[in-house]
Amino acid sequence: MVGRPPGDRRYSWTLCAICACGLLECALICAARADWGRAGRAKPRAVCEQLAAGAPPRPATVFPGRDKRLALATSYDLAYKALARVSVQNKRAYAMRHGLSLFVLGPASLACDRPASWSKVLAVKAALDAGHEWAMWMDADAVFANLSATLDDAAHAHVSRAMRSPRTWLVLSRDAASGSRINNGVFLLRRGANADAFLAAVWNATLFLSDTPGVRNSRHGDQRAFEHALDAMGSPSEPPTRRALTRLKRTDAPVAYVPQREINSYPATYAPGDLVVHIAGCLAGARRTRAQCAAELARWAAVDDAMVG
Protein backbone atom coordinates (compact mmCIF):
# COMPACT_ATOMS: atom_id res chain seq x y z
CA MET A 1 0.00 0.00 0.00
CA VAL A 2 1.21 3.48 -0.82
CA GLY A 3 2.00 5.49 2.26
CA ARG A 4 -0.34 8.32 3.30
CA PRO A 5 0.55 11.47 5.18
CA PRO A 6 0.17 11.65 8.96
CA GLY A 7 -3.38 12.08 10.18
CA ASP A 8 -4.82 9.82 7.52
CA ARG A 9 -8.45 10.42 8.56
CA ARG A 10 -7.98 14.18 8.71
CA TYR A 11 -6.38 14.06 5.27
CA SER A 12 -9.37 12.14 3.88
CA TRP A 13 -11.89 14.57 5.33
CA THR A 14 -9.90 17.53 4.06
CA LEU A 15 -9.74 16.00 0.60
CA CYS A 16 -13.50 15.36 0.65
CA ALA A 17 -14.16 18.95 1.75
CA ILE A 18 -12.02 20.30 -1.09
CA CYS A 19 -13.83 18.11 -3.59
CA ALA A 20 -17.22 19.16 -2.22
CA CYS A 21 -16.30 22.83 -2.47
CA GLY A 22 -15.09 22.28 -5.99
CA LEU A 23 -18.34 20.59 -6.97
CA LEU A 24 -20.34 23.36 -5.33
CA GLU A 25 -18.33 26.00 -7.18
CA CYS A 26 -18.88 24.18 -10.46
CA ALA A 27 -22.59 23.94 -9.74
CA LEU A 28 -22.79 27.65 -8.99
CA ILE A 29 -20.87 28.51 -12.16
CA CYS A 30 -23.12 26.28 -14.26
CA ALA A 31 -26.23 27.79 -12.70
CA ALA A 32 -24.93 31.29 -13.33
CA ARG A 33 -24.18 30.42 -16.91
CA ALA A 34 -27.63 28.89 -17.32
CA ASP A 35 -29.23 32.06 -15.95
CA TRP A 36 -27.05 34.16 -18.25
CA GLY A 37 -28.02 31.98 -21.19
CA ARG A 38 -31.71 32.27 -20.38
CA ALA A 39 -31.38 36.03 -20.05
CA GLY A 40 -29.47 36.21 -23.31
CA ARG A 41 -32.15 34.21 -25.10
CA ALA A 42 -35.06 36.16 -23.63
CA LYS A 43 -35.08 38.72 -26.41
CA PRO A 44 -34.77 36.18 -29.26
CA ARG A 45 -37.63 34.19 -27.74
CA ALA A 46 -39.72 37.36 -27.69
CA VAL A 47 -38.72 37.90 -31.30
CA CYS A 48 -40.11 34.48 -32.21
CA GLU A 49 -43.32 35.13 -30.31
CA GLN A 50 -43.81 38.45 -32.12
CA LEU A 51 -43.18 36.78 -35.44
CA ALA A 52 -45.70 34.04 -34.68
CA ALA A 53 -48.21 36.76 -33.81
CA GLY A 54 -47.71 38.31 -37.25
CA ALA A 55 -45.57 41.26 -36.15
CA PRO A 56 -41.95 40.69 -37.27
CA PRO A 57 -39.52 42.66 -35.09
CA ARG A 58 -37.29 45.47 -36.26
CA PRO A 59 -33.56 44.95 -36.47
CA ALA A 60 -31.63 45.87 -33.37
CA THR A 61 -29.74 48.59 -35.23
CA VAL A 62 -30.84 50.81 -38.12
CA PHE A 63 -28.58 53.34 -39.83
CA PRO A 64 -31.04 55.50 -41.78
CA GLY A 65 -30.39 56.91 -45.23
CA ARG A 66 -32.27 59.23 -47.54
CA ASP A 67 -32.81 56.75 -50.40
CA LYS A 68 -36.15 54.93 -50.29
CA ARG A 69 -35.51 52.86 -53.40
CA LEU A 70 -32.89 50.56 -51.88
CA ALA A 71 -31.83 49.48 -48.38
CA LEU A 72 -29.12 47.09 -47.20
CA ALA A 73 -29.75 44.32 -44.67
CA THR A 74 -27.44 41.94 -42.82
CA SER A 75 -27.12 39.98 -39.59
CA TYR A 76 -24.57 38.09 -37.54
CA ASP A 77 -24.39 35.83 -34.52
CA LEU A 78 -21.66 35.41 -31.91
CA ALA A 79 -19.72 33.01 -34.14
CA TYR A 80 -19.47 35.75 -36.78
CA LYS A 81 -18.82 38.65 -34.40
CA ALA A 82 -15.18 39.03 -35.49
CA LEU A 83 -16.25 39.08 -39.14
CA ALA A 84 -19.06 41.51 -38.37
CA ARG A 85 -16.58 44.10 -37.09
CA VAL A 86 -15.24 44.24 -40.63
CA SER A 87 -18.45 43.50 -42.50
CA VAL A 88 -20.79 45.97 -40.82
CA GLN A 89 -18.24 48.79 -40.99
CA ASN A 90 -17.80 48.10 -44.72
CA LYS A 91 -21.55 48.09 -45.34
CA ARG A 92 -21.97 51.29 -43.33
CA ALA A 93 -19.28 52.98 -45.40
CA TYR A 94 -21.05 51.97 -48.61
CA ALA A 95 -24.48 52.97 -47.28
CA MET A 96 -23.24 56.39 -46.14
CA ARG A 97 -21.55 57.06 -49.47
CA HIS A 98 -24.74 56.33 -51.43
CA GLY A 99 -27.39 57.51 -48.97
CA LEU A 100 -28.76 54.04 -48.25
CA SER A 101 -30.28 52.72 -45.05
CA LEU A 102 -28.60 49.76 -43.37
CA PHE A 103 -30.51 47.26 -41.21
CA VAL A 104 -28.41 45.09 -38.88
CA LEU A 105 -29.61 42.19 -36.74
CA GLY A 106 -27.14 41.44 -33.95
CA PRO A 107 -26.94 38.32 -31.77
CA ALA A 108 -29.59 39.53 -29.29
CA SER A 109 -32.16 40.04 -32.05
CA LEU A 110 -31.92 36.73 -33.89
CA ALA A 111 -34.75 34.23 -33.93
CA CYS A 112 -34.47 31.70 -31.12
CA ASP A 113 -35.99 28.67 -32.83
CA ARG A 114 -33.66 28.21 -35.81
CA PRO A 115 -30.09 28.80 -37.05
CA ALA A 116 -28.93 32.39 -37.40
CA SER A 117 -28.86 32.23 -41.21
CA TRP A 118 -32.67 32.13 -41.25
CA SER A 119 -32.82 35.61 -39.70
CA LYS A 120 -32.19 37.10 -43.14
CA VAL A 121 -35.98 36.80 -43.49
CA LEU A 122 -36.50 39.10 -40.49
CA ALA A 123 -33.91 41.67 -41.56
CA VAL A 124 -35.16 41.88 -45.15
CA LYS A 125 -38.79 42.14 -44.08
CA ALA A 126 -37.93 44.92 -41.65
CA ALA A 127 -36.19 46.88 -44.42
CA LEU A 128 -39.18 46.48 -46.74
CA ASP A 129 -41.70 47.29 -44.01
CA ALA A 130 -39.80 50.56 -43.43
CA GLY A 131 -40.95 51.69 -46.89
CA HIS A 132 -38.01 50.81 -49.12
CA GLU A 133 -38.84 49.52 -52.59
CA TRP A 134 -35.94 47.06 -52.65
CA ALA A 135 -33.91 45.36 -49.92
CA MET A 136 -30.46 43.98 -50.70
CA TRP A 137 -29.47 41.17 -48.36
CA MET A 138 -25.77 40.43 -47.75
CA ASP A 139 -24.40 37.69 -45.50
CA ALA A 140 -21.95 38.67 -42.77
CA ASP A 141 -19.13 37.12 -44.82
CA ALA A 142 -19.89 39.32 -47.85
CA VAL A 143 -18.43 42.81 -48.28
CA PHE A 144 -18.38 45.59 -50.83
CA ALA A 145 -15.14 45.31 -52.76
CA ASN A 146 -15.96 48.49 -54.67
CA LEU A 147 -17.42 51.34 -52.61
CA SER A 148 -17.83 53.57 -55.66
CA ALA A 149 -19.88 51.24 -57.87
CA THR A 150 -23.68 51.12 -57.80
CA LEU A 151 -26.27 48.73 -59.16
CA ASP A 152 -27.11 51.31 -61.83
CA ASP A 153 -23.63 51.14 -63.38
CA ALA A 154 -23.13 49.55 -66.77
CA ALA A 155 -21.26 46.67 -65.12
CA HIS A 156 -24.51 45.69 -63.40
CA ALA A 157 -26.80 45.99 -66.42
CA HIS A 158 -28.75 42.81 -65.70
CA VAL A 159 -29.48 43.88 -62.13
CA SER A 160 -30.47 47.44 -62.99
CA ARG A 161 -32.72 46.20 -65.81
CA ALA A 162 -34.40 43.74 -63.46
CA MET A 163 -34.93 46.42 -60.82
CA ARG A 164 -36.55 48.71 -63.37
CA SER A 165 -38.92 46.00 -64.63
CA PRO A 166 -42.32 46.13 -62.90
CA ARG A 167 -42.57 42.34 -63.25
CA THR A 168 -39.44 41.44 -61.30
CA TRP A 169 -39.66 41.03 -57.54
CA LEU A 170 -36.59 38.86 -56.76
CA VAL A 171 -33.01 39.00 -58.06
CA LEU A 172 -30.71 36.02 -57.46
CA SER A 173 -27.47 34.64 -58.83
CA ARG A 174 -26.09 31.22 -59.58
CA ASP A 175 -23.79 29.45 -57.12
CA ALA A 176 -20.48 29.11 -58.93
CA ALA A 177 -19.45 26.24 -56.66
CA SER A 178 -22.36 24.00 -57.65
CA GLY A 179 -22.99 25.43 -61.10
CA SER A 180 -26.74 24.86 -60.99
CA ARG A 181 -28.11 26.00 -57.65
CA ILE A 182 -28.75 29.45 -56.27
CA ASN A 183 -26.79 31.16 -53.53
CA ASN A 184 -28.87 33.32 -51.20
CA GLY A 185 -25.89 34.95 -49.53
CA VAL A 186 -26.64 38.05 -51.60
CA PHE A 187 -30.01 38.80 -53.20
CA LEU A 188 -32.51 41.62 -53.81
CA LEU A 189 -36.21 41.52 -52.96
CA ARG A 190 -38.89 44.06 -53.95
CA ARG A 191 -41.63 45.14 -51.55
CA GLY A 192 -45.10 43.83 -52.35
CA ALA A 193 -47.45 40.88 -52.11
CA ASN A 194 -44.98 38.53 -53.79
CA ALA A 195 -42.26 39.41 -51.31
CA ASP A 196 -44.62 38.90 -48.36
CA ALA A 197 -45.73 35.51 -49.67
CA PHE A 198 -42.18 34.45 -50.43
CA LEU A 199 -40.75 35.40 -47.04
CA ALA A 200 -43.66 33.69 -45.29
CA ALA A 201 -43.14 30.54 -47.38
CA VAL A 202 -39.43 30.49 -46.55
CA TRP A 203 -40.02 31.03 -42.83
CA ASN A 204 -42.73 28.38 -42.68
CA ALA A 205 -40.63 25.74 -44.49
CA THR A 206 -39.88 24.11 -41.14
CA LEU A 207 -39.18 20.80 -42.84
CA PHE A 208 -35.69 22.13 -43.43
CA LEU A 209 -35.19 22.67 -39.70
CA SER A 210 -35.47 18.92 -39.03
CA ASP A 211 -32.64 16.50 -38.48
CA THR A 212 -33.93 14.11 -41.11
CA PRO A 213 -30.97 12.91 -43.21
CA GLY A 214 -31.01 14.43 -46.66
CA VAL A 215 -33.63 17.04 -45.76
CA ARG A 216 -31.64 19.76 -44.07
CA ASN A 217 -28.02 20.57 -44.59
CA SER A 218 -26.83 22.01 -41.26
CA ARG A 219 -25.35 25.06 -43.01
CA HIS A 220 -27.80 25.53 -45.86
CA GLY A 221 -31.27 24.80 -44.46
CA ASP A 222 -32.41 28.33 -45.21
CA GLN A 223 -31.20 28.03 -48.79
CA ARG A 224 -33.14 24.82 -49.30
CA ALA A 225 -36.14 26.68 -47.88
CA PHE A 226 -35.60 29.40 -50.51
CA GLU A 227 -35.66 26.80 -53.27
CA HIS A 228 -38.74 25.15 -51.78
CA ALA A 229 -40.56 28.49 -51.60
CA LEU A 230 -39.67 29.32 -55.21
CA ASP A 231 -41.00 25.96 -56.37
CA ALA A 232 -44.18 26.44 -54.34
CA MET A 233 -44.75 29.84 -55.96
CA GLY A 234 -44.26 28.44 -59.45
CA SER A 235 -40.82 29.95 -60.05
CA PRO A 236 -37.81 27.83 -60.99
CA SER A 237 -35.52 27.21 -58.03
CA GLU A 238 -32.58 26.54 -60.35
CA PRO A 239 -31.15 29.25 -62.61
CA PRO A 240 -31.69 28.83 -66.35
CA THR A 241 -28.83 27.40 -68.36
CA ARG A 242 -26.44 29.82 -70.05
CA ARG A 243 -27.99 28.92 -73.42
CA ALA A 244 -31.51 29.61 -72.10
CA LEU A 245 -30.43 32.98 -70.75
CA THR A 246 -28.95 33.88 -74.14
CA ARG A 247 -32.12 32.79 -75.92
CA LEU A 248 -34.41 34.77 -73.62
CA LYS A 249 -32.25 37.94 -73.76
CA ARG A 250 -34.22 39.49 -70.94
CA THR A 251 -34.18 39.83 -67.17
CA ASP A 252 -37.74 41.04 -66.67
CA ALA A 253 -39.00 37.69 -65.38
CA PRO A 254 -40.65 37.67 -61.93
CA VAL A 255 -37.50 35.99 -60.59
CA ALA A 256 -34.39 37.30 -62.37
CA TYR A 257 -31.20 35.25 -62.36
CA VAL A 258 -28.25 37.53 -63.04
CA PRO A 259 -24.55 36.78 -63.63
CA GLN A 260 -22.99 36.02 -60.29
CA ARG A 261 -20.23 38.61 -60.59
CA GLU A 262 -22.80 41.44 -60.68
CA ILE A 263 -23.87 40.94 -57.05
CA ASN A 264 -22.18 37.92 -55.48
CA SER A 265 -18.60 37.26 -56.59
CA TYR A 266 -16.55 34.59 -54.86
CA PRO A 267 -12.82 35.12 -54.38
CA ALA A 268 -12.21 32.57 -57.15
CA THR A 269 -14.50 34.39 -59.60
CA TYR A 270 -13.64 37.98 -58.63
CA ALA A 271 -12.38 40.46 -61.20
CA PRO A 272 -11.44 44.11 -60.57
CA GLY A 273 -14.55 46.27 -60.56
CA ASP A 274 -16.88 43.65 -59.05
CA LEU A 275 -19.25 45.16 -56.50
CA VAL A 276 -19.34 42.42 -53.83
CA VAL A 277 -17.04 39.63 -52.70
CA HIS A 278 -18.63 36.80 -50.73
CA ILE A 279 -16.35 34.42 -48.81
CA ALA A 280 -19.08 31.80 -48.61
CA GLY A 281 -18.61 29.21 -45.88
CA CYS A 282 -15.41 30.69 -44.51
CA LEU A 283 -16.03 29.22 -41.06
CA ALA A 284 -17.43 25.92 -42.35
CA GLY A 285 -15.67 22.76 -41.28
CA ALA A 286 -13.21 24.59 -39.01
CA ARG A 287 -10.86 25.08 -41.96
CA ARG A 288 -10.01 28.58 -40.77
CA THR A 289 -10.27 30.37 -37.46
CA ARG A 290 -12.55 33.35 -36.92
CA ALA A 291 -9.52 35.64 -36.85
CA GLN A 292 -8.29 34.22 -40.16
CA CYS A 293 -11.71 34.68 -41.78
CA ALA A 294 -11.96 38.23 -40.45
CA ALA A 295 -8.50 39.02 -41.81
CA GLU A 296 -9.40 37.62 -45.22
CA LEU A 297 -12.66 39.57 -45.25
CA ALA A 298 -10.75 42.75 -44.37
CA ARG A 299 -8.43 42.19 -47.34
CA TRP A 300 -11.43 42.10 -49.69
CA ALA A 301 -13.32 45.03 -48.14
CA ALA A 302 -13.05 47.98 -50.55
CA VAL A 303 -10.18 46.24 -52.34
CA ASP A 304 -10.87 48.16 -55.56
CA ASP A 305 -10.85 51.49 -53.77
CA ALA A 306 -7.58 50.57 -52.07
CA MET A 307 -6.00 49.79 -55.45
CA VAL A 308 -7.23 53.07 -56.89
CA GLY A 309 -6.07 55.00 -53.84
C-alpha positions in Angstrom: 0.0 0.0 0.0 1.2 3.5 -0.8 2.0 5.5 2.3 -0.3 8.3 3.3 0.5 11.5 5.2 0.2 11.7 9.0 -3.4 12.1 10.2 -4.8 9.8 7.5 -8.4 10.4 8.6 -8.0 14.2 8.7 -6.4 14.1 5.3 -9.4 12.1 3.9 -11.9 14.6 5.3 -9.9 17.5 4.1 -9.7 16.0 0.6 -13.5 15.4 0.6 -14.2 18.9 1.8 -12.0 20.3 -1.1 -13.8 18.1 -3.6 -17.2 19.2 -2.2 -16.3 22.8 -2.5 -15.1 22.3 -6.0 -18.3 20.6 -7.0 -20.3 23.4 -5.3 -18.3 26.0 -7.2 -18.9 24.2 -10.5 -22.6 23.9 -9.7 -22.8 27.7 -9.0 -20.9 28.5 -12.2 -23.1 26.3 -14.3 -26.2 27.8 -12.7 -24.9 31.3 -13.3 -24.2 30.4 -16.9 -27.6 28.9 -17.3 -29.2 32.1 -15.9 -27.1 34.2 -18.3 -28.0 32.0 -21.2 -31.7 32.3 -20.4 -31.4 36.0 -20.1 -29.5 36.2 -23.3 -32.1 34.2 -25.1 -35.1 36.2 -23.6 -35.1 38.7 -26.4 -34.8 36.2 -29.3 -37.6 34.2 -27.7 -39.7 37.4 -27.7 -38.7 37.9 -31.3 -40.1 34.5 -32.2 -43.3 35.1 -30.3 -43.8 38.5 -32.1 -43.2 36.8 -35.4 -45.7 34.0 -34.7 -48.2 36.8 -33.8 -47.7 38.3 -37.2 -45.6 41.3 -36.2 -42.0 40.7 -37.3 -39.5 42.7 -35.1 -37.3 45.5 -36.3 -33.6 45.0 -36.5 -31.6 45.9 -33.4 -29.7 48.6 -35.2 -30.8 50.8 -38.1 -28.6 53.3 -39.8 -31.0 55.5 -41.8 -30.4 56.9 -45.2 -32.3 59.2 -47.5 -32.8 56.8 -50.4 -36.1 54.9 -50.3 -35.5 52.9 -53.4 -32.9 50.6 -51.9 -31.8 49.5 -48.4 -29.1 47.1 -47.2 -29.8 44.3 -44.7 -27.4 41.9 -42.8 -27.1 40.0 -39.6 -24.6 38.1 -37.5 -24.4 35.8 -34.5 -21.7 35.4 -31.9 -19.7 33.0 -34.1 -19.5 35.7 -36.8 -18.8 38.7 -34.4 -15.2 39.0 -35.5 -16.3 39.1 -39.1 -19.1 41.5 -38.4 -16.6 44.1 -37.1 -15.2 44.2 -40.6 -18.4 43.5 -42.5 -20.8 46.0 -40.8 -18.2 48.8 -41.0 -17.8 48.1 -44.7 -21.5 48.1 -45.3 -22.0 51.3 -43.3 -19.3 53.0 -45.4 -21.1 52.0 -48.6 -24.5 53.0 -47.3 -23.2 56.4 -46.1 -21.5 57.1 -49.5 -24.7 56.3 -51.4 -27.4 57.5 -49.0 -28.8 54.0 -48.3 -30.3 52.7 -45.0 -28.6 49.8 -43.4 -30.5 47.3 -41.2 -28.4 45.1 -38.9 -29.6 42.2 -36.7 -27.1 41.4 -33.9 -26.9 38.3 -31.8 -29.6 39.5 -29.3 -32.2 40.0 -32.0 -31.9 36.7 -33.9 -34.8 34.2 -33.9 -34.5 31.7 -31.1 -36.0 28.7 -32.8 -33.7 28.2 -35.8 -30.1 28.8 -37.1 -28.9 32.4 -37.4 -28.9 32.2 -41.2 -32.7 32.1 -41.3 -32.8 35.6 -39.7 -32.2 37.1 -43.1 -36.0 36.8 -43.5 -36.5 39.1 -40.5 -33.9 41.7 -41.6 -35.2 41.9 -45.2 -38.8 42.1 -44.1 -37.9 44.9 -41.6 -36.2 46.9 -44.4 -39.2 46.5 -46.7 -41.7 47.3 -44.0 -39.8 50.6 -43.4 -40.9 51.7 -46.9 -38.0 50.8 -49.1 -38.8 49.5 -52.6 -35.9 47.1 -52.6 -33.9 45.4 -49.9 -30.5 44.0 -50.7 -29.5 41.2 -48.4 -25.8 40.4 -47.7 -24.4 37.7 -45.5 -22.0 38.7 -42.8 -19.1 37.1 -44.8 -19.9 39.3 -47.8 -18.4 42.8 -48.3 -18.4 45.6 -50.8 -15.1 45.3 -52.8 -16.0 48.5 -54.7 -17.4 51.3 -52.6 -17.8 53.6 -55.7 -19.9 51.2 -57.9 -23.7 51.1 -57.8 -26.3 48.7 -59.2 -27.1 51.3 -61.8 -23.6 51.1 -63.4 -23.1 49.5 -66.8 -21.3 46.7 -65.1 -24.5 45.7 -63.4 -26.8 46.0 -66.4 -28.7 42.8 -65.7 -29.5 43.9 -62.1 -30.5 47.4 -63.0 -32.7 46.2 -65.8 -34.4 43.7 -63.5 -34.9 46.4 -60.8 -36.6 48.7 -63.4 -38.9 46.0 -64.6 -42.3 46.1 -62.9 -42.6 42.3 -63.3 -39.4 41.4 -61.3 -39.7 41.0 -57.5 -36.6 38.9 -56.8 -33.0 39.0 -58.1 -30.7 36.0 -57.5 -27.5 34.6 -58.8 -26.1 31.2 -59.6 -23.8 29.5 -57.1 -20.5 29.1 -58.9 -19.4 26.2 -56.7 -22.4 24.0 -57.7 -23.0 25.4 -61.1 -26.7 24.9 -61.0 -28.1 26.0 -57.7 -28.8 29.4 -56.3 -26.8 31.2 -53.5 -28.9 33.3 -51.2 -25.9 34.9 -49.5 -26.6 38.1 -51.6 -30.0 38.8 -53.2 -32.5 41.6 -53.8 -36.2 41.5 -53.0 -38.9 44.1 -53.9 -41.6 45.1 -51.6 -45.1 43.8 -52.3 -47.5 40.9 -52.1 -45.0 38.5 -53.8 -42.3 39.4 -51.3 -44.6 38.9 -48.4 -45.7 35.5 -49.7 -42.2 34.4 -50.4 -40.8 35.4 -47.0 -43.7 33.7 -45.3 -43.1 30.5 -47.4 -39.4 30.5 -46.5 -40.0 31.0 -42.8 -42.7 28.4 -42.7 -40.6 25.7 -44.5 -39.9 24.1 -41.1 -39.2 20.8 -42.8 -35.7 22.1 -43.4 -35.2 22.7 -39.7 -35.5 18.9 -39.0 -32.6 16.5 -38.5 -33.9 14.1 -41.1 -31.0 12.9 -43.2 -31.0 14.4 -46.7 -33.6 17.0 -45.8 -31.6 19.8 -44.1 -28.0 20.6 -44.6 -26.8 22.0 -41.3 -25.4 25.1 -43.0 -27.8 25.5 -45.9 -31.3 24.8 -44.5 -32.4 28.3 -45.2 -31.2 28.0 -48.8 -33.1 24.8 -49.3 -36.1 26.7 -47.9 -35.6 29.4 -50.5 -35.7 26.8 -53.3 -38.7 25.2 -51.8 -40.6 28.5 -51.6 -39.7 29.3 -55.2 -41.0 26.0 -56.4 -44.2 26.4 -54.3 -44.7 29.8 -56.0 -44.3 28.4 -59.5 -40.8 30.0 -60.0 -37.8 27.8 -61.0 -35.5 27.2 -58.0 -32.6 26.5 -60.4 -31.2 29.3 -62.6 -31.7 28.8 -66.4 -28.8 27.4 -68.4 -26.4 29.8 -70.0 -28.0 28.9 -73.4 -31.5 29.6 -72.1 -30.4 33.0 -70.7 -29.0 33.9 -74.1 -32.1 32.8 -75.9 -34.4 34.8 -73.6 -32.2 37.9 -73.8 -34.2 39.5 -70.9 -34.2 39.8 -67.2 -37.7 41.0 -66.7 -39.0 37.7 -65.4 -40.7 37.7 -61.9 -37.5 36.0 -60.6 -34.4 37.3 -62.4 -31.2 35.3 -62.4 -28.3 37.5 -63.0 -24.6 36.8 -63.6 -23.0 36.0 -60.3 -20.2 38.6 -60.6 -22.8 41.4 -60.7 -23.9 40.9 -57.1 -22.2 37.9 -55.5 -18.6 37.3 -56.6 -16.6 34.6 -54.9 -12.8 35.1 -54.4 -12.2 32.6 -57.1 -14.5 34.4 -59.6 -13.6 38.0 -58.6 -12.4 40.5 -61.2 -11.4 44.1 -60.6 -14.6 46.3 -60.6 -16.9 43.7 -59.1 -19.2 45.2 -56.5 -19.3 42.4 -53.8 -17.0 39.6 -52.7 -18.6 36.8 -50.7 -16.3 34.4 -48.8 -19.1 31.8 -48.6 -18.6 29.2 -45.9 -15.4 30.7 -44.5 -16.0 29.2 -41.1 -17.4 25.9 -42.3 -15.7 22.8 -41.3 -13.2 24.6 -39.0 -10.9 25.1 -42.0 -10.0 28.6 -40.8 -10.3 30.4 -37.5 -12.6 33.4 -36.9 -9.5 35.6 -36.9 -8.3 34.2 -40.2 -11.7 34.7 -41.8 -12.0 38.2 -40.5 -8.5 39.0 -41.8 -9.4 37.6 -45.2 -12.7 39.6 -45.2 -10.7 42.8 -44.4 -8.4 42.2 -47.3 -11.4 42.1 -49.7 -13.3 45.0 -48.1 -13.0 48.0 -50.5 -10.2 46.2 -52.3 -10.9 48.2 -55.6 -10.9 51.5 -53.8 -7.6 50.6 -52.1 -6.0 49.8 -55.4 -7.2 53.1 -56.9 -6.1 55.0 -53.8 
